[in-house]
Amino acid sequence: MPDVDIRLLEARHVQPIAAAFAAIGWDKPASQYERYLTEQQRGDRVVLVAFLDGAFAGYLTIAWQSGYAPFREAGIPEIVDFNVLPRFRQRGTGSRLMDEAEQRIAERSPVVGIGVGMDPDYGAAQRLYVKRGYVPDGRGLSSNGRHVRWGETVRVDDGLNLHFTKDLGRTGVSPPE
């Protein structure tokens, strides 16, 4: 198995990360990672960055206060903005990022949340979360943070999500119903 090194985001990582995503045509500007770094310094977010054999491979962030209202109201931290560069997929990078995130979250919370997009581009992530023990939170789809109601028409884009939770194993505590 390749050597995956997980580190906290540092200022020196910002430009290489933005450049790596620009090279594959993804809109992930340096300003996004500069904001993440500021939020990490304030203690609002943790940004875990993966390097595979020394090369940037992917990242995820932990939002200690979720933008998704049911998680925020229940005090459930959320893994958000989880990306592995296509050439580093199927090599353990995403699993190592998730392992580290879950370990860090378990120190503060018995439950972790995550949202996943609903188009086929998110198929691998959907499967990964289920294999790791995540279950739907039972609230159905949300579109840009608002629950979708029966009969409503919504746009399928990055804002359309199904949210999941995972019990991290603390005795006597389980995800909210």
Stockholm file with secondary structure:
# STOCKHOLM 1.0

chainA/1-177         MPDVDIRLLEARHVQPIAAAFAAIGWDKPASQYERYLTEQQRGDRVVLVAFLDGAFAGYLTIAWQSGYAPFREAGIPEIVDFNVLPRFRQRGTGSRLMDEAEQRIAERSPVVGIGVGMDPDYGAAQRLYVKRGYVPDGRGLSSNGRHVRWGETVRVDDGLNLHFTKDLGRTGVSPPE
#=GR chainA/1-177 SS CCCEEEEECCGGGHHHHHHHHHHTTCCCCHHHHHHHHHHHHHTSEEEEEEEETTEEEEEEEEESSCSSHHHHHHTCCEEEEEEECGGGTTTTHHHHHHHHHHHHHHTTCSEEEEEEESSGGGHHHHHHHHHTTCEEEEEEEEETTEECCTTCCCCCSTTEEEEEEEECCCTTCCCCC
#=GC SS_cons         CCCEEEEECCGGGHHHHHHHHHHTTCCCCHHHHHHHHHHHHHTSEEEEEEEETTEEEEEEEEESSCSSHHHHHHTCCEEEEEEECGGGTTTTHHHHHHHHHHHHHHTTCSEEEEEEESSGGGHHHHHHHHHTTCEEEEEEEEETTEECCTTCCCCCSTTEEEEEEEECCCTTCCCCC
//
